[in-house]
Amino acid sequence: MVKASWLLTLKASWMADMGEPNNLEASICKCKAGRDMVWVSQKAVELMGPLGCSRKYMFEKWMRDSKIGDIYEGTQQLQKLVVARRIFGYSREELA
Ligand SMILES: Cc1cc2nc3c(=O)[nH]c(=O)nc-3n(C[C@H](O)[C@H](O)[C@H](O)COP(=O)(O)OP(=O)(O)OC[C@H]3O[C@@H](n4cnc5c(N)ncnc54)[C@H](O)[C@@H]3O)c2cc1C
């Protein structure tokens, strides 16, 4: 799961480096990596039990911070809209 997010991010970055239009790939990797980050940090808190919620360790902070990665620079829902528009060839007006 995390490896797939990493590879998708590498692909979108490589396309940007090559000057290729990559908004589909960038939205796919933002969508997936944002979701995976939240899932992984939640699992870490669960695995650590009470210590996972303690401020003595970073787990609960990582879980709070991971959700930001899923919100800014375009939320999960907006990324899915970009992907659907590109895949199905809809315009912004047709799929808002
Ligand atoms: C910690 C933090 C740092 C930030 N830093 C920056 C920054 O440096 N620069 C900057 O410009 N912005 C920054 N932002 C703003 C961030 O980019 C926006 O909060 C984010 O894009 C969501 O926009 P919004 O808050 O206006 O929510 P809205 O756009 O009002 O969305 C609210 C909810 O409705 C959903 N939604 C909205 N439209 C649709 C739709 N058409 N279909 C389905 N669902 C929809 C969204 O997914 C979201 O869940 C930051 C935000 C945070 C929390």
Ligand as a Chemical Component Dictionary entry (heavy atoms), coordinates in Angstrom:
data_LIG
# 
_chem_comp.id                   LIG 
_chem_comp.type                 NON-POLYMER 
_chem_comp.pdbx_formal_charge   0 
_chem_comp.three_letter_code    LIG 
# 
loop_
_chem_comp_atom.comp_id 
_chem_comp_atom.atom_id 
_chem_comp_atom.alt_atom_id 
_chem_comp_atom.type_symbol 
_chem_comp_atom.charge 
_chem_comp_atom.model_Cartn_x 
_chem_comp_atom.model_Cartn_y 
_chem_comp_atom.model_Cartn_z 
_chem_comp_atom.pdbx_ordinal 
LIG C1  C1  C 0 -3.072  23.293 8.171  1  
LIG C2  C2  C 0 -3.515  23.886 6.857  2  
LIG C3  C3  C 0 -2.604  24.566 6.075  3  
LIG C4  C4  C 0 -3.021  25.181 4.896  4  
LIG N1  N1  N 0 -2.096  25.854 4.160  5  
LIG C5  C5  C 0 -2.516  26.458 3.016  6  
LIG C6  C6  C 0 -1.582  27.210 2.224  7  
LIG O1  O1  O 0 -0.399  27.300 2.549  8  
LIG N2  N2  N 0 -2.028  27.828 1.110  9  
LIG C7  C7  C 0 -3.340  27.751 0.736  10 
LIG O2  O2  O 0 -3.700  28.331 -0.302 11 
LIG N3  N3  N 0 -4.246  27.044 1.429  12 
LIG C8  C8  C 0 -3.852  26.422 2.568  13 
LIG N4  N4  N 0 -4.751  25.708 3.307  14 
LIG C9  C9  C 0 -6.163  25.664 2.850  15 
LIG C10 C10 C 0 -6.470  24.273 2.213  16 
LIG O3  O3  O 0 -5.867  24.162 0.960  17 
LIG C11 C11 C 0 -7.999  24.169 2.128  18 
LIG O4  O4  O 0 -8.477  24.099 3.470  19 
LIG C12 C12 C 0 -8.451  22.897 1.398  20 
LIG O5  O5  O 0 -8.137  23.002 0.026  21 
LIG C13 C13 C 0 -9.971  22.699 1.534  22 
LIG O6  O6  O 0 -10.670 23.860 1.122  23 
LIG P1  P1  P 0 -11.732 24.566 2.104  24 
LIG O7  O7  O 0 -11.158 24.588 3.475  25 
LIG O8  O8  O 0 -12.136 25.853 1.466  26 
LIG O9  O9  O 0 -12.923 23.545 2.138  27 
LIG P2  P2  P 0 -14.215 23.453 1.046  28 
LIG O10 O10 O 0 -13.639 23.652 -0.274 29 
LIG O11 O11 O 0 -15.258 24.369 1.577  30 
LIG O12 O12 O 0 -14.584 21.961 1.319  31 
LIG C14 C14 C 0 -15.255 21.503 2.496  32 
LIG C15 C15 C 0 -15.539 20.010 2.306  33 
LIG O13 O13 O 0 -16.403 19.834 1.173  34 
LIG C16 C16 C 0 -15.775 18.969 0.214  35 
LIG N5  N5  N 0 -16.090 19.475 -1.139 36 
LIG C17 C17 C 0 -15.918 20.740 -1.591 37 
LIG N6  N6  N 0 -16.307 20.834 -2.895 38 
LIG C18 C18 C 0 -16.705 19.586 -3.251 39 
LIG C19 C19 C 0 -17.178 19.000 -4.471 40 
LIG N7  N7  N 0 -17.334 19.706 -5.586 41 
LIG N8  N8  N 0 -17.471 17.679 -4.489 42 
LIG C20 C20 C 0 -17.295 16.915 -3.380 43 
LIG N9  N9  N 0 -16.851 17.395 -2.187 44 
LIG C21 C21 C 0 -16.556 18.703 -2.132 45 
LIG C22 C22 C 0 -14.294 19.081 0.476  46 
LIG O14 O14 O 0 -13.635 17.899 0.053  47 
LIG C23 C23 C 0 -14.270 19.219 2.006  48 
LIG O15 O15 O 0 -14.353 17.933 2.580  49 
LIG C24 C24 C 0 -4.383  25.081 4.489  50 
LIG C25 C25 C 0 -5.313  24.375 5.257  51 
LIG C26 C26 C 0 -4.883  23.760 6.423  52 
LIG C27 C27 C 0 -5.897  23.002 7.242  53 
# 
loop_
_chem_comp_bond.comp_id 
_chem_comp_bond.atom_id_1 
_chem_comp_bond.atom_id_2 
_chem_comp_bond.value_order 
_chem_comp_bond.pdbx_ordinal 
LIG C1  C2  SING 1  
LIG C2  C3  SING 2  
LIG C2  C26 DOUB 3  
LIG C3  C4  DOUB 4  
LIG C4  N1  SING 5  
LIG C4  C24 SING 6  
LIG N1  C5  DOUB 7  
LIG C5  C6  SING 8  
LIG C5  C8  SING 9  
LIG C6  O1  DOUB 10 
LIG C6  N2  SING 11 
LIG N2  C7  SING 12 
LIG C7  O2  DOUB 13 
LIG C7  N3  SING 14 
LIG N3  C8  DOUB 15 
LIG C8  N4  SING 16 
LIG N4  C9  SING 17 
LIG N4  C24 SING 18 
LIG C9  C10 SING 19 
LIG C10 O3  SING 20 
LIG C10 C11 SING 21 
LIG C11 O4  SING 22 
LIG C11 C12 SING 23 
LIG C12 O5  SING 24 
LIG C12 C13 SING 25 
LIG C13 O6  SING 26 
LIG O6  P1  SING 27 
LIG P1  O7  DOUB 28 
LIG P1  O8  SING 29 
LIG P1  O9  SING 30 
LIG O9  P2  SING 31 
LIG P2  O10 DOUB 32 
LIG P2  O11 SING 33 
LIG P2  O12 SING 34 
LIG O12 C14 SING 35 
LIG C14 C15 SING 36 
LIG C15 O13 SING 37 
LIG C15 C23 SING 38 
LIG O13 C16 SING 39 
LIG C16 N5  SING 40 
LIG C16 C22 SING 41 
LIG N5  C17 SING 42 
LIG N5  C21 SING 43 
LIG C17 N6  DOUB 44 
LIG N6  C18 SING 45 
LIG C18 C19 SING 46 
LIG C18 C21 DOUB 47 
LIG C19 N7  SING 48 
LIG C19 N8  DOUB 49 
LIG N8  C20 SING 50 
LIG C20 N9  DOUB 51 
LIG N9  C21 SING 52 
LIG C22 O14 SING 53 
LIG C22 C23 SING 54 
LIG C23 O15 SING 55 
LIG C24 C25 DOUB 56 
LIG C25 C26 SING 57 
LIG C26 C27 SING 58 
# 
